[in-house]
Amino acid sequence: QVLLVESGGGSVQAGGSLRLSCVASGYMYRSMCMAWFRQAPGKEREGVATFDTGGSTKYADSVKGRFTISRDNAQNTLQLQMNSLKPEDTAMYYCAATSYYCHSTAPGRYGVWGQGTQVTVSS
């Protein structure tokens, strides 16, 4: 059983930066593909960035060049460095894990979720 706990959210002005962290517990973490999702009020949950077990990453077009996903298996952590933040990045951000559907952006493919951390970007 893998448990995920996110932290690092907050309120920033447009153009600012935040770094989200996700700490995983459970021996299965290193064999799972990880992702960051976000969900804004009234909108569907969307995939932001993914990181597979081989080190490959993918990003949503809306965050390419601004966000960087990284993973530290020694520390069982997943990070999301967010730069040049925009008001449209405002959302609840979730860390998620999947055993089979690496790089999927479909929320239903992920069986483990954290509780989320709020990011608010003001103009």
Salt bridges, closest charged atoms under 4 A:
GLU46 OE2 - ARG38 NE 2.67
ASP52 OD2 - HIS103 NE2 3.15
ASP61 OD1 - LYS64 NZ 3.14
ASP89 OD1 - ARG38 NH1 2.90
ASP89 OD2 - ARG66 NH1 2.73
